[in-house]
């Protein structure tokens, strides 16, 4: 069959968010390296951002074919209105995806042979089934988070939450003895202030889980060794990560902002294990008070630092630094609007990683053996922080005061604690070795990925 149609052709479709595009792009690279043709489908809005952020010398377009379909929102509408975005996507995108596939399948050599859909776009698996195309659902987060999603009907049955995800019984939940504990009042969909948004995200999670449970393959960006007891709770889920480990040639994959690589020459001038790397991903927003406190905390540490200050890091206004801050730290601090994060974390000058604990950042930090300072912002980041500080013990949590502010004194204290703790560094290096092993030839994740590839090539 493969000879008749040429090489296998995978269509990949992520949820239109930075933390979802990157790992699916990484998987797409892995498949391209194994002989697949790849069509990567973004929303029109994300496609434009992605193309704008690509560096001029990137050869990514030679390996991956990028196309776009509408997300159902108007050009000027705010895509950070997450509930509305999810509703528009599920209403609009399925018919456009079906139309796109039909068009491609008119050409025999370009026929789509499998669809890889972000599990948060579960409707795409339904489209694939309807069209008789083999499909894989891809989970970009931890297997533990997915186990929680699978567990939703039992939580409803036990009266812990109601049918809209609202907590009815506060208790500490632990799905397995080696998984993080979760407070039932802080489940991932509770991170939104708006009750309507909470319900939309909850129902979306439940609906997607139902839509993909019979997919031909279930893949996730994790590895057995870091959360082994999560897999019995996730029937048929195969970990193929960390997809970002050892992939420096793919550093530009999926970024929404152009990377500032000039920070690498600055890092080259710094001593080993001397720099605090600070980055809160693509979604975290700090108010001006917290932004100032963070700046003054970094100054107070007396350590060198590289700080990613996105153009939209402070809500509704450009970031303003404390008076005199930039002049005072000029000799030891560097700020950039976006960094080549994987390359930065792999740099010998990095001492620790202050992070929002997004799963991609968590996987990257683990893969590079870097201790963490955890500052979770929303959704699964609190669960990931619990993994980092309570289960794996490779980092510390930054705690907020009674006003909800992480103070400069807390920042200084935790920086000193994490850098002074040799046990944390030893455990971080041990996890790095585990991550490396899983993606080497013969490793658990590589074996799973190869099994998937062979099955898709044989379809």
C-alpha positions in Angstrom: 0.0 0.0 0.0 2.9 2.4 0.9 4.4 1.8 -2.6 1.1 2.7 -4.3 0.8 6.0 -2.4 4.4 7.0 -1.9 5.6 7.7 1.6 3.2 7.8 4.6 1.5 11.2 5.0 0.6 12.3 8.5 -1.7 15.3 9.2 -1.0 16.8 12.6 -3.5 19.2 14.3 -2.7 20.9 17.7 -4.8 22.9 20.0 -4.0 26.5 19.0 -1.8 27.4 22.0 2.0 27.6 22.3 2.3 24.8 24.8 0.4 22.5 22.5 1.9 23.5 19.1 5.5 22.9 20.3 5.4 19.2 21.3 3.2 18.2 18.3 5.7 20.0 16.1 8.5 18.0 17.8 6.6 14.7 17.1 6.2 15.8 13.5 9.9 16.3 13.2 10.5 12.8 14.6 8.1 11.4 12.0 9.7 13.4 9.2 13.1 12.0 10.2 11.5 8.5 9.9 10.3 9.1 6.3 6.9 10.6 6.8 5.5 13.5 4.8 3.9 15.9 7.4 1.1 18.4 6.9 0.7 20.6 10.0 -2.7 22.3 10.5 -2.9 25.4 12.6 -5.7 27.9 13.0 -5.2 30.9 10.7 -4.4 33.2 13.6 -1.7 30.9 15.0 -0.3 30.1 11.5 0.4 33.8 10.9 2.2 34.1 14.3 4.2 31.0 13.6 5.3 32.1 10.2 6.2 35.6 11.4 8.4 34.2 14.2 10.3 31.8 12.0 13.9 32.9 11.5 15.0 33.6 7.9 17.5 30.8 7.9 15.1 28.1 9.2 14.7 25.1 7.0 11.6 23.9 8.7 9.4 24.5 5.6 11.5 21.9 3.8 10.5 19.3 6.3 6.9 20.2 7.3 4.1 21.6 5.1 2.1 24.2 7.0 -1.5 24.9 6.3 -4.3 26.7 8.1 -8.0 26.7 8.7 -10.3 29.2 10.4 -10.9 28.9 14.2 -14.4 30.5 14.0 -13.3 33.8 15.8 -13.2 37.2 14.1 -9.8 38.8 13.2 -9.8 41.2 16.1 -11.3 38.9 18.8 -9.3 38.0 21.9 -8.1 34.4 21.7 -7.3 34.5 25.4 -11.0 34.2 26.0 -10.4 30.5 26.2 -14.0 29.3 26.7 -15.2 31.2 23.7 -12.2 30.0 21.6 -12.9 26.3 22.5 -16.6 26.7 21.6 -15.8 28.4 18.3 -13.2 25.7 17.4 -15.5 22.7 18.0 -18.3 24.4 16.0 -16.2 25.6 13.1 -13.0 23.5 12.5 -14.4 20.0 12.0 -16.0 20.8 8.6 -12.9 22.8 7.5 -10.7 19.9 8.4 -12.8 17.4 6.5 -12.8 19.7 3.5 -9.0 20.0 3.6 -8.5 16.3 3.8 -10.9 15.6 0.9 -8.9 18.1 -1.2 -5.6 16.5 -0.3 -6.9 13.0 -0.9 -7.9 13.9 -4.5 -4.2 13.6 -5.2 -3.2 9.9 -4.8 0.5 10.7 -4.0 -0.6 13.2 -1.3 -3.2 11.0 0.3 -3.4 11.4 4.1 -2.5 8.0 5.7 -2.9 9.0 9.3 -4.2 11.9 11.5 -2.4 12.8 14.7 -4.7 15.1 16.8 -4.0 16.8 20.0 -6.4 15.1 22.5 -7.8 18.5 23.4 -9.1 18.5 19.8 -10.9 15.2 20.2 -13.3 16.1 17.4 -10.5 15.6 14.9 -10.3 11.9 15.9 -14.0 11.7 15.1 -13.4 13.3 11.7 -10.6 10.7 11.0 -12.8 7.8 12.0 -15.7 9.1 9.8 -13.3 9.3 6.8 -11.8 5.9 7.5 -8.3 7.3 8.2 -6.1 5.7 11.0 -5.7 8.1 13.9 -3.6 8.8 17.0 -4.6 11.0 19.8 -1.6 13.0 21.3 -1.6 14.1 24.9 0.9 16.9 25.4 0.9 17.0 29.2 1.6 14.5 32.0 0.1 11.0 32.1 -1.1 11.9 35.7 -3.2 14.8 34.4 -4.7 12.5 31.7 -5.5 10.0 34.4 -7.4 12.7 36.3 -9.4 13.4 33.1 -10.2 9.6 32.7 -11.2 9.6 36.4 -13.9 12.3 36.0 -16.9 9.9 35.9 -15.7 8.2 39.2 -15.3 11.6 40.8 -18.9 12.5 39.8 -20.1 9.1 41.0 -18.4 9.5 44.4 -20.0 13.0 44.8 -16.6 14.8 44.9 -17.6 17.0 41.9 -21.0 17.5 40.2 -21.7 17.1 36.5 -20.3 20.5 35.8 -17.0 19.9 37.5 -17.9 22.0 40.6 -16.4 20.6 43.8 -19.0 19.3 46.2 -16.6 17.7 48.7 -13.2 19.1 49.6 -10.7 16.4 50.1 -7.1 15.5 49.1 -7.1 13.3 46.1 -4.3 10.9 45.1 -4.9 8.6 42.2 -1.9 6.4 43.1 0.6 6.2 46.0 3.5 7.6 43.8 1.5 10.4 42.1 1.1 13.9 43.4 -1.7 14.8 45.8 -4.4 17.2 44.5 -6.8 19.3 46.5 -10.3 18.8 45.0 -10.9 22.6 45.2 -7.8 23.2 43.0 -8.5 20.8 40.1 -7.1 22.1 36.8 -10.4 23.5 35.4 -10.9 25.5 38.6 -8.0 27.8 37.7 -10.3 30.2 35.8 -12.1 32.9 37.8 -15.1 32.8 35.5 -17.5 29.9 36.4 -18.7 29.7 32.8 -15.1 29.2 31.6 -14.5 26.6 34.3 -17.5 24.6 33.1 -16.5 24.9 29.4 -13.0 23.7 30.1 -14.3 20.9 32.3 -16.8 19.7 29.7 -14.2 20.0 27.0 -11.9 17.8 28.9 -14.6 15.1 29.5 -15.9 15.2 25.9 -12.4 14.9 24.4 -11.6 12.0 26.7 -14.7 10.2 25.4 -14.0 11.1 21.8 -10.4 9.6 21.8 -10.8 6.5 23.9 -11.2 4.3 20.9 -8.4 6.0 18.8 -6.0 3.6 17.1 -3.1 5.0 19.2 -2.8 7.1 22.3 0.5 8.8 22.6 1.9 11.3 25.3 4.9 13.5 25.8 6.2 11.8 28.9 8.2 8.7 29.8 7.6 5.7 31.9 10.3 6.2 34.4 9.1 9.5 35.9 5.4 8.6 36.4 5.2 4.8 36.2 2.0 4.4 38.3 0.1 6.8 36.0 0.1 4.3 33.1 -2.1 1.6 34.6 -4.7 4.4 35.1 -4.4 5.2 31.3 -5.2 2.1 29.3 -3.2 1.9 26.0 -1.4 5.2 26.6 2.2 5.1 25.2 4.8 7.6 26.4 7.1 8.7 23.6 8.9 11.6 25.3 10.5 13.8 26.3 10.1 14.9 22.7 12.3 17.9 23.4 15.3 15.9 24.7 18.4 16.1 22.4 16.6 18.0 19.6 18.7 21.2 19.4 18.4 21.3 15.6 14.6 21.8 16.2 14.9 24.7 18.6 12.7 27.0 16.4 9.8 24.6 16.2 6.5 26.2 17.1 7.5 29.5 18.7 5.0 32.4 18.6 7.7 35.0 19.3 11.0 35.4 17.5 13.9 34.0 19.6 16.6 36.4 20.7 19.7 34.2 20.3 22.1 37.0 21.3 21.7 35.9 24.9 23.7 32.8 24.1 26.9 34.8 23.6 26.2 36.5 26.9 25.8 33.1 28.6 29.1 32.0 27.1 30.8 34.7 29.1 29.3 33.5 32.4 30.9 31.0 34.9 29.4 27.5 35.2 26.2 27.2 37.3 26.1 30.9 37.9 22.9 32.1 36.1 19.3 32.0 37.2 17.1 31.5 34.1 13.6 33.0 34.5 10.8 32.3 32.1 7.1 31.9 32.6 6.0 30.6 29.2 3.6 32.1 26.8 0.5 32.7 28.9 1.5 33.8 32.4 0.6 37.4 33.2 2.0 39.4 36.2 0.5 42.6 37.6 2.9 45.6 37.9 3.3 45.1 41.7 4.4 41.5 41.2 6.6 42.4 38.2 8.5 44.9 40.4 8.8 42.5 43.3 10.3 39.9 40.9 12.8 42.4 39.5 13.8 43.5 43.0 14.0 39.8 44.1 16.4 39.0 41.3 18.5 42.0 42.2 18.5 41.0 45.9 19.9 37.5 45.1 23.2 39.0 43.9 23.3 36.3 41.2 23.5 36.6 37.5 20.2 36.2 35.7 18.6 35.8 32.2 15.0 36.9 32.3 12.4 36.4 29.5 10.1 39.4 29.6 7.5 38.8 26.9 5.9 41.9 25.4 2.6 40.9 27.1 4.0 39.6 30.4 2.3 42.5 32.3 -1.4 42.8 31.8 -2.6 45.6 29.5 0.5 47.7 29.6 4.2 47.5 28.7 6.4 46.4 31.6 8.0 49.2 33.6 11.0 48.3 35.7 11.7 49.6 39.2 13.5 53.0 39.1 17.2 52.5 38.5 16.9 48.7 38.4 18.3 48.2 34.8 21.3 50.4 35.6 22.0 48.6 38.9 21.9 45.1 37.4 23.4 45.9 33.9 26.6 44.0 34.7 24.9 40.8 35.8 21.4 40.7 34.4 20.1 40.2 30.9 16.5 40.5 29.7 15.1 39.2 26.3 11.6 39.1 24.9 11.9 35.4 24.0 14.7 32.9 24.4 15.8 29.7 22.6 14.9 27.9 25.8 16.2 24.4 25.1 19.6 25.7 24.2 19.6 28.0 27.2 18.7 25.2 29.6 21.5 23.0 28.1 24.1 25.8 28.7 26.6 25.0 31.4 26.3 28.5 32.9 22.6 27.8 34.0 22.3 27.2 37.8 18.5 26.9 38.1 15.3 27.5 36.2 12.5 29.8 37.7 9.5 28.6 35.8 5.7 28.5 35.6 5.9 24.7 35.4 4.2 24.2 32.1 4.7 20.6 31.0 7.0 21.5 28.1 9.3 23.6 30.3 9.2 20.8 32.9 10.3 18.2 30.3 13.0 20.5 29.1 14.3 21.3 32.5 14.4 17.5 33.4 16.1 16.7 30.2 18.9 19.2 31.0 19.3 18.2 34.7 18.5 21.7 35.9 17.0 22.4 39.4 13.7 24.2 39.5 12.2 27.2 41.3 8.4 26.7 40.8 6.0 29.5 40.3 2.8 27.9 38.8 0.2 30.2 37.3 -2.8 28.1 36.2 -4.3 24.7 35.1 -2.0 21.7 35.3 1.0 23.8 36.4 0.2 23.2 40.1 0.1 19.5 39.5 3.5 19.7 37.7 4.9 21.8 40.5 3.9 19.1 42.9 5.7 16.5 40.8 8.9 18.7 40.8 9.0 19.7 44.5 7.1 16.8 46.3 7.6 13.7 44.2 10.8 14.0 42.2 12.3 16.6 44.7 14.3 18.5 42.1 13.1 22.0 43.0 11.3 24.3 45.4 8.0 26.1 45.4 8.0 29.9 45.6 5.2 30.8 48.1 3.0 33.9 48.0 2.3 36.1 51.0 -1.1 37.0 52.4 -1.6 39.5 49.6 -0.9 36.9 47.0 2.5 38.3 46.1 5.7 36.4 45.9 8.0 38.7 47.8 11.6 39.7 46.9 12.7 38.2 50.2 11.0 34.9 49.3 12.7 34.9 45.9 16.1 35.5 47.5 15.6 32.9 50.2 14.5 30.1 47.7 17.3 30.9 45.3 19.8 30.5 48.1 18.1 27.2 49.2 17.9 25.6 45.8 21.5 26.6 44.9 22.8 25.4 48.2 21.2 22.0 48.1 23.5 19.4 46.5 20.8 16.7 46.9 18.5 18.6 44.6 21.2 18.9 41.9 22.1 15.2 42.2 18.5 14.2 41.8 18.1 16.5 38.8 21.1 14.9 37.1 19.7 11.5 37.8 16.4 12.4 36.1 18.4 13.8 33.2 20.0 10.4 32.8 16.6 8.7 32.9 15.3 11.1 30.2 18.3 10.6 28.0 18.0 6.8 28.4 14.3 6.8 27.4 14.9 8.5 24.1 18.1 6.6 23.2 18.0 3.6 20.8 16.4 0.8 22.8 14.9 3.2 25.3 11.2 2.9 26.4 10.0 6.0 24.5 12.0 5.3 21.4 10.6 1.8 21.3 7.0 3.1 21.6 7.6 5.7 18.9 9.1 3.1 16.5 6.2 0.7 17.1 3.8 3.5 16.2 5.8 4.4 13.1 5.9 0.8 11.8 2.2 0.4 12.3 1.4 3.7 10.5 3.8 2.8 7.6 2.1 -0.6 7.3 -1.5 0.9 7.1 
